[in-house]
Amino acid sequence: GDSVTQMEGPVTLSEEAFLTINCTYTATGYPSLFWYVQYPGEGLQLLLKATKADDKGSNKGFEATYRKETTSFHLEKGSVQVSDSAVYFCARGRDDKIIFGKGTRLHILP
Amino acid sequence: GAVVSQHPSRVICKSGTSVKIECRSLDFQATTMFWYRQFPKQSLMLMATSNEGSKATYEQGVEKDKFLINHASLTLSTLTVTSAHPEDSSFYICSALRGLGYEQYFGPGTRLTVT
């Protein structure tokens, strides 16, 4: 069935390091793809999204490109900050619903 | 941005009692809201879709008589956990759908502990 698979955490990096969080999906057709972020003590927030193949979503220095060939939507950031510490969820749309991956906890050390 | 609130943020109840959780869209109207359950270190599991003025649609495996959903207005949906048991202890999150497409706005969640 439809699913989203993302790399398990926790991921621990030093400040200013390069970040990649892998995400792949299974689906029929071309679903919309999302990355959500959950900061400590807060609700989920949409970080970025892409609605069709080759689209690149970007926000707050984060980027992800919709790769149809590899069914992937990897999240990247060139230089992470301590404030980026959070849980990141990859997700895909299905009708009006959203299917989430399991989440990846990111720790950034100063 | 759009704001969705949940109340209460934390609740502790005794086994066998019922608990109501409210989800409100504060600055927009939402004909559709969603209820999720999140287990520790796991993903959000969609429980049900709440539609204003009609019955909720439950996902497979979710007991509709145990998790009562009422979407009484365009800004309020409630989830009532009836006859709660310790295994119902979890983090419950709601979201509200704004406009067309998949733009869901999430509440901060409610931590339910059943003793």
Interface residues (C-beta under 8 A of the other chain):
Chain A: S32 F34 Y36 G41 E42 G43 L44 Q45 L46 K49 F89 G93 D96 K97 I98 I99 F100 G101 K102 G103
Chain B: V4 T32 F34 K41 Q42 S43 L44 L46 T49 I93 S95 L97 G101 Y102 E103 Q104 F106 G107 P108 G109
